Amino acid sequence: DAKTTQPPSMDCAEGRAANLPCNHSTISGNEYVYWYRQIHSQGPQYIIHGLKNNETNEMASLIITEDRKSSTLILPHATLRDTAVYYCIVRPFTGANSKLTFGKGITLSVRP
Amino acid sequence: DTGVSQDPRHKITKRGQNVTFRCDPISEHNRLYWYRQTLGQGPEFLTYFQNEAQLEKSRLLSDRFSAERPKGSFSTLEIQRTEQGDSAMYLCASSRGGPGELFFGEGSRLTVL
């Protein structure tokens, strides 16, 4: 079972920041937080991951709370092409078990 | 980096027939994963290989399902005696291992009539 909780959907206006929340209150010390997204009829696409520090790349920023029980994915300037299902996943970084366990994700709709 | 390739992209078959999907991972990725996704749901883990060894199988992988990865390169997923409930998108992903990200293919969509 997925160890994360996300709202089912949200929307934002094109050009504005999209802040996608995720709760992972049972996260373990050896687990990273990963974000993937899936645009309709395509395979999931990696966005970003982090352990405890905030992370930023060309796609997004990941803000992890100090207690690591929740995080927020930030798309700084959402475009219509960012409309997708976004999955927040926790995954151990050690050991043989390296699979990703997906929940239902959050559907982001970017409106013009 | 040519990405993860899956074939065929679409397959329509009649109930009771066997189908086989192929996945070509990113070269030098030693880990390969199969997932299944039905409408409105997130991808569900089926099985995972490290090189040619199948290290984990989900309980979703019934006896009618078999996956192989000979020589640790491409992988095949075979479904025998297909049922309508097998209709889904079958996704393949590969990774280098460790905390690195999984790269997914575009999937193979199966429709069982």
Interface residues (C-beta under 8 A of the other chain):
Chain A: A2 Y32 Y34 Q42 G43 P44 Q45 Y46 H49 V85 Y87 R91 F93 A96 N97 S98 K99 L100 T101 F102 G103 K104 G105
Chain B: V4 R31 Y33 Y35 G40 Q41 G42 P43 E44 F45 Y48 Q50 L55 E56 L91 A93 S95 G97 G98 P99 E101 L102 F103 F104 G105 E106 G107
